[in-house]
Amino acid sequence: MDSHSFMANVVVYLAAAVLAVPLFRALRLGAVLGYLSAGAVIGPWGIGLIDNAENILHFAELGVVLLLFVIGLELEPSRLWSMRRSVFGVGGLQVGVTGVVIALLALAFGVPATAAGVVGLSLALSSTAFALQLLGEKNQLRTQHGQISFSILLFQDLAVIPVLALIPLLGHKSDALPDSDAASALEVVAVIAAIIVCGRYLLRPVFRAIARTRQREIFTAAALLLVLGIALLMQSIGLSMALGTFLAGVLLADSEYRHELEADIEPFKGLLLGLFFIAVGMSADLSLIAAHPVLVTALTLGLLMVKLTLLYGLGWVTGLSSESRRGLAFVLPQGGEFGFVIFGVATSAQVMDTALADLLIVVVTLSMALTPLIFGLNQRFLKRYSDLSERPFDSIEPEDSQVVVAGYGRVGQVISRVLRVHGVGFTALEHSPDQVDMARRFGNKLYYGDAARLDLLHAAGTADAKLFVLAIDDPETSVRVAEMVRKHFPKTPILARARNRQHAFDLMDLGVTRVWRETLLSSGDMARAVLVDLGVEADSAADFVERFLAHDAEILTEQHKRHHDAPALLSYSKQASEQLEQTLSADGRR
């Protein structure tokens, strides 16, 4: 390809992404489906602006590599070790059961036994890129089903290695193993050990030396060199590029340069991952769909239904809530990008015929394309209608509770623990079933219920409680609960957590005057430590920050009086800020 053709293709890719993704986001169909559709349109089976999808697919796989590196940066080794049971237990169960079921179905349709085994294992895999992108878009990576999904995907990436190593052996006519297998195994172990040792002891001094140059572009170049170098090394010994870079990311997760590495890699990751989705859309053989529409549709829907059912059952076995089981099932039902690689190796080794491989590639591609749609279906419709069949709210046992705590998140847990240790009776309400189940595993007593429900507030003893602690994170829900308590239990004092100033104003509008902004005190304590580290005496720093917070509380009260009048609020805020600086600056200099 000459430079002119290369530049023309780059322009086509960028134009397709720029046009399709905003459109699909506006339609609430997600960026992933926008990239896929753009690829299908510009590809060889669409209007033919790009005639070779395979070459760009190999290059675009670097997007998946960078994605796994960034995820590795967010996982410290200790946390990864704590996930070993879910990775090898749940992940192994998913691949094993799904692989066997699909292989048996393939056998029933007349696929030879060896090829059926390969089909089962390859279709048991899901798309790391698709699933993590969807979970990331909805901020669900840290949910219960998000964590289980990640564990399964990590095991699948590990499982690709032995699968790819096994397929060529299935194609040999001789039962003898190649002499190079032992050497290859030693090579794999040596490379992984080298990555671990270098990542632990060598990379940090290297990045420290580069950081001293204060050349941002050199640091970015070093980050890309690290990722691409490890990817190339892993590929040279036949391992997953993404697995190697994920491991490197984990080893750098607790380094001081983690955030800078993530910031430098992020733009390249986003572009290349989008290019990967475009390439997948281009690779779908639309002529095969036109020639066998019923067969392709039946196989695609069959694959999705089988994996949906098995994943939901897996969630049930592992004790997930109904909502989390659905989340797991609807994010991982598609085929995976490693399936394209496995089909290619299988045809080369004559384990699978080319016609079957081409058909399965189309099925996997269509399953990817449909995943954002069914994922959105779960988010928008099933959740709404399944509320009727969700587990009912807990029946609250009458207790001698002095305090009712609404919300058992970060703030509510700390308050509840202090009350428990102090021997104060309390009743805690939490609306998230996942949070309730997790807290109960640690021996905490709380009730699953909506604090905005009047009957539950009565059952919790709000009328006789000495205090009502409003620790709900979501501002809208928090204000709704505060309104309910102020209206029906006006004699019960409310102590409320506020996410920000506006949330505090909304609560104060309802007469809730005892409001704690959740980051204010920790920010003040951190500011005090900053002053001490700069040479200010500890007592002086503490007194200065205390006076600052007291002035800020006074300003909050005055701002609340004007917060419905934007010009007046802005004018007063500027004046108050100047006055605060004048009042405290002299003390600061002293």
N, C-alpha and C positions, 0 to 999 in steps of 0.2 A: 504494500500500500504506500503510495507516494505521499509527500507532506500535504499536498492540496487535498487529496481524498481524506486523509486523516483529519484535517481541520474541518472539512465539510461534515464528516461524521460527528465530530465533537459538537458542532453547531446544531446538528439535528437532534442529538441526545439532549442538549441543554434546552433547546426550544420545546421539545416534547415534554420535558419535566416542568418547565416554567408554565406551560399552558395547561397541562393535565392536572398537576397536583393541586393548585389553588381551586380549580373547578371542582374536583372531587371532595376537597375539604369543605367547600361551600355547600355541597350536596350532602355533607356529613357521611361520606362513604370512606374516608380515610386516605392518607397519602399512599399507602401501599397499593391499593387498588388503582389509584391514579397512575402510578409508575407502570404497573402491569398493563393497563389499558393503553398507555402511551407506547409501550414496547410492541404490543400486538398491532397497533395501527401503523407504526413506521417500519415494522419488520418485513421479512420476505413473504409472509403470508398475508400482510396487510397491503399498504400502498407501495411497499418495496423501496422505501428510501434507503434502508440498510439491508444488504443481501447476505450478511454472514453473522449470525447470532452467536455461533460457538466461540469464535475468537474473543469477542467482547465479554462473553460469560466467564471465560477463564480469568481475564483481567479484573472483571468486576467482583470476583470472589474475594478480592482484597478487602472489599467492604465488610464482608462477614468476618475476616481476619481482624480488622481494626475494631469491629464491634465487640468481639470476644476479648480483645486486649483491654478496652475501656471497662468492660464488665469485670475483668480480672482486677483492675485497679481499685474497684469498689469492694473487693473481697479480701480481707486479711487472711493469712494462712490458718490462723486459729479458727476463724469462722468457717473456712472451707473444710477443715478437719471435722468440725462439729456437724457438717452436712453429710458426712460419709455414709450414714445409714440411709438417708433419703436418696442419695445419689445411686448407691449400689443396690439398696433394697428396693425402693419404689421404682427407680429407673430400670433396674434389671428385670423386675416383674413386668413392667409395661412392655419392654422390648420382647421378652420371652413369650408372654401370653399373646400379644398382638401378632407377633411373627408366626407362631404356631397356628393361630386361627386363620390368618390370611393364607398361609401355605396350604392348609387343609382345603380351604375354599378353592384355591388355584388347582389343587389336585382333582377336586370334584369337577372342574371345568375342563379337564383333560390336559393340563400342563404337566410335562414330565417331572418326576420327583425332584431331581436336582435343581431344575429351573424353578420349581414351585418353592423350594426352600429359599432360594435367592430372592424370589419375589416377596415372600413373607417377611424376610429380614429387612429388605430395602423399603417396603411400604410401611413397616412398623416405625420407621424413622419419621420425625416431623421436621419442619423447617425452623432452624434456630433463628434465622434472620427475620422471618415473618412473625413468629411467636413473640420474640423479644421486642420487636418494633411495636406490635399491637399492645403488649403489656405496658411498654414505656409510654405510648401515646395516652393511655388511660391511667397512668400512675398506679399500676397494679403490680409492679415488680416485687414490692415488699409485702403484698397481701399473702394470705395463706396459700391460695392456689398459684400465685405468682412464684413463690419460693419452691413449691413442688414442681411446677412446670420447668423452672430453671434446673432443678436437680435432674429431672428426666432428660432434658436436652443435653446436659453435660454428660450424662451416661451414654446417650446416643452418640455423641461425638467420640467418646472413648470406644464404643462398640464398632464404629466404622473401621477402626484399625484392624482388628482380627477378621472382620468380614472381607475386607479388601485383600488381606493376606490369604484367606481361605479359598476364594473364588478361583484363582489360577490353578490351585491344587485339584479342584474338582474337575478341571478340564484336562488334566494329565491322564493318559491311558495307563501309565505305570503307577503302581501303588507306592513306589519308593519316593521319599521326600527329597527335594533338591538338597545337595550338599551345602548350599549357601545359607540354609535356614538358620543354623546355629550362629553363623557369623552375623547374619542380619539381625538376629535377636540381640546379640551383644552390642551391635552398632546402635540399635535403638536405645538400649539401656544407657550406653555411654553418652549419647547425645542428650537424653533427658537429664542425666546426672550433671552434665556440663552446664545445661541451662539453669538448673537449680543452684549449683555452686556459684556460677558467674553472676546470676541474678541476685544472690544473697550477699556476696562479698565484693564483687567487682563493679557492678553497674552504678551503685551509689557514689563511690569515689569518682567515677568517670563523669557522671552528671554533675557532681559538685564542682569538678574542675571546669566543665563547660559553662556552668552557671556563672562562674567567676569572670568569664569573658564579657558578660552583660550583652551578648549578641543574641537577641531573641531568635533570629532566623537560624542560627547555628544550633540552638537548643531544639528547635522544631526539626531541623535536619537530623539531629542525633536521635530524636524520638522515632522518626520515620525509618531511619537506618536500623534501629533496634528491632522494630516490628517486622519490617520487610526481610531483614537478615535472618531472623529466627524462622519466619515463614518459609523462606527459601531452603534453610537448613532442614526443616522438618519435611518439606516436600521431597528433598533429595534422598531421604531414607524411607520414603513411602508412607509417612505419617500425615495426620491432619494438620494443615497449617494453622487453623484456628485454635487447635488444642495447644500447640506450642506457644502461641502468643498469649493465650489465656493464662498459661502457666507463668509466663514472664510478667504479665500484669499482676497476678496474685503476689509474686515475689516483691513487686514494687509497691504493693498496696499500703504498706505502713511507712513508706519513705516520705521525706519532706518535700519531694518533688511530684507527688502523686497528682495534685490538682493542676499543676502546670502542664504535666504530661497529658492529662485528660483534655485540658483546654486546647493544647496544640493539635491533638489527634482528632478532636471532635469534628472540625469542618471537613477534613478528608474522609472521615468515616461516613458522615452524612451523604456526601456526594457519591462516594463509591458504592454505598449501600443502595442508594437510589438507582445507580447504574446497574447494579445487580438485579434489582427488581425489573428494570426495563429489559435487560437481557433475557430474563426468564419469560417475560411476556412475548419477546421476539421469537423464542425457541418453540413456542406452541405451533405444531403443524396443523394449521386450520383446514388444510385440504383433507386431512385424515378425519377431522370432525365432520366435514361436509360429506365425506364418503360413507362414514359409519356413525351417524348421529345418535342412533338409539343405543348402540353398543358403548360408545364413549360416555354418553350421559349415564347409562346404567352403572358402568364401572366406577365413574367418578362419585356418583351419589352413594353407591355401595361402599366404597372406601370410606367416605365421610361418615356414614351411618355406623359401620363396624367400629371405627375408631372412636366415634362419639360414645357408643354404648360401652365399649371396654374401658375407656377413660373415666366415664361416670362411675362404672363399677369399681374401678381402682380407687377413685376418691372415696367411695363408700367403705371399701376395705380398710383404707388408711385413716378413717375417722373424720373426714372433712365434713363440714356443714353442707346443707343442700346447695346454698349459694356458691360455695367454693367448689363443689363437685361440678356444677354447671360451668363455672369459670374455667376449670381445668379441661373439661371435655370440649368446650367451644374454642379454646385457643390452640389445641394441639391435634386436630383431626386430619390435617392436611399431610400430604407426602412432603419429603424434605429434599433440599438441594443436593444432598449426598446421594440421593437415589439416582440422579443423572450420572454421577461418577460410577456408581455400582453397576448400572445397566451397561455403561460403556465397557467396563472391565469384563463383565459377564459375556458380552457379545464377542469381545476379542478372544476370550478363552473358550469360545464355542460352548458355553454353558447354557446360553439363551439365544434364540434366533432373533435376527434384527427386527422382524415385523412385530414381535411381542414387545421388544424393547422400545420401539417407536411408539407403540400404542400406550405403554405405561408412562412414557415421558409426557405424552399429552394429558393423560389422566392426572399425573402428579401436578402438572402445571395448572390444570383447571381446578384441582383441589386447593391449590394455593390461591388462585383468583377468587374462589368462593369463600375462603376463610374470613376475610374482612367483613363480608356480608353477613355470614352466620354469627360471627363474633358480635357484630353490631345488633343483630336480631336478638341475641341473648341480653345485650345491654339495655335495649330499648323496650322490647315487648315481653320477653319471658319473665323478666324480673317483675314487671308491672303485674302480670296476671298470676304469677306464682306466689305473690304475697298472700293470696287466699289459702294456699296449701302449705305455706311455710309453718314451721313449728310455732305453736301459740306462745304468747308471752307467759312468763313464769307466774305461778300463783305465789304471792308474797305472804310469807308467814308473819303473823302479828308478833312484833318484838318491842322491847322497851328501848326504842332508838331515840337518842337525843338529836341526831343529825341525819338528814337525808342528803346523799351525794348523788348528783345527776351527772353521769359521764365518768367512765372508768378508763380514761386514756392516761397520758403522761402525768397530768396534774391531779386527776382524781385518784390515781393509784397512790401517789405520795401522801395526799391528805388522808386517805383511808388507812394506810399503814401507820401513820402517826396516831390516828384515833384508836386503832386496834392496840397498839403498844401501850397507849395511855389508859386503856380500859374503858374507852367511851363507846357506847353502843351506837351503831349507825346502820342505815340501809342504803346500799349502793345500787343504782339502776344504770344499765348500759344497753344501747339499742343495737349494737353490732353483735350478732351471734358468734362470729369468729373471735372477737375480743373476749366475750363471756367464756367460751370454751377454753381459750388459751389461759385466761386468768384462773379458771377453776382447776386446771392441771397443776398449778402451783399452790393449791390449797386455799385460794381466796374465795370468800363467800360474796356473791353478788347476784343480782337478778336480771334476767333478760326482759327488757321492757322499754317502752317509749315514755320518757318523762313528760312528754307533751300530752299524754293521755290523762284525763282528770281522774278516771277510776283507779289508775295505777298510783297516782299521787295520793289519793285517799288511802289506798291499801298500804302504801309505804309509810303512812303516819305523818304526812306533811302538816296536817292540822295541829298536831300536838308536839311537833318537833321544835327544838329550841333554835335550830339553824337549818337553812337550806343552802347547800353548797352547789353552785352552778359551775361545773367544770367541763361543760360540753365544748368541743373544739370548733364545730361549725357555727359561725356567727348567726346565720339565719335560724337554725334550730335552737340555739341558745336564747335568742330574743323571744322566740315563740314560747319556750318553756317559762322564761321569766314573766312574760305577759300572763300566762296561765296561773302561775303561783301568786302573782300580785293581785290578780282578780279574785281568785277563790280562797286564798289563804293570806289575807293582807296582814295578819298579825305575825306571820313567820318571817323573820329577818332573812335576807338573801345576801350571801357572799359570792361574788361572781368573778369568773375568769374572763378576760377580754383578750382577743387576739391582737387588736390594734386600737388606735384612738377612735376610729369611726364606730367600731364595735362597742367601745366604752360609752360613746355618746348615745347609741341606740339603747343601751341598758339604762343609762341615766335618764333618758326620756321616760322610762317606765317607773322611775322612782328608785331604782337600784343605785344607791350611792356608794356602796362599799365594793369597789371594782379594782381588780388587780390586772394590769396589763402583763401578759405572760413573760415577756422578755425584759421588762423594765429593770427588775431587781438584779437579775443576773448580769445585765449590761452595766448597771451601776457598779456592781462588785468587780467586774472586769476592768472598768475604767479606773477604779481605785487601785487595782494591781498595776495598771499601766503607769499611773502617777508614781507609785512606790518604786517601780523599776527605773523610772526616770530620775530618782533621787529625792522625791518628796517624802518627808517623814510620814510614817504609817498613820499616826493619829491625825495629822493635818489632812492627809489624803482622804481618810474616812470622813472627817468632818466636812470637807469640801464637797464630796459626792453626796453626803446626806443633805446638805443645804441645797445642792442642785436639784435633787429629787423632790425636796419639799417645795421649792419654787415651781418645779414642773407640775406638781399636783395642783398648786394654786392656779397655774395657767390653764390646766385641763378644765377646771371648774368654770373659769371665765370663758374659755373657748366653747364650752357646752352651751352657754347662754346665747351664743351667736352662731352656732353651727348650722342653723337653717338659713342664715343670711350669708351667702358666700363672700360678697365684698367686705362685709363687716368682719367676718372671721379672718379673712386674709390680712386686713388692715391691723386688727388687734394682734394677730400672730407675729407679724413683723415687728410691731412696737414692743410686744412682750419679749421677743427674742433679743432685741437690742437692750432692753432694760435688764434682762437676765445677765447678759454679758457684762454690762457696766457694773452691776451689783457684785458679781463674783470675780471679775477680772482682777480687781485690786487685791482681793483676798488671795487669789491665785499667785499674784506676783510676790506678796508677802510670804 
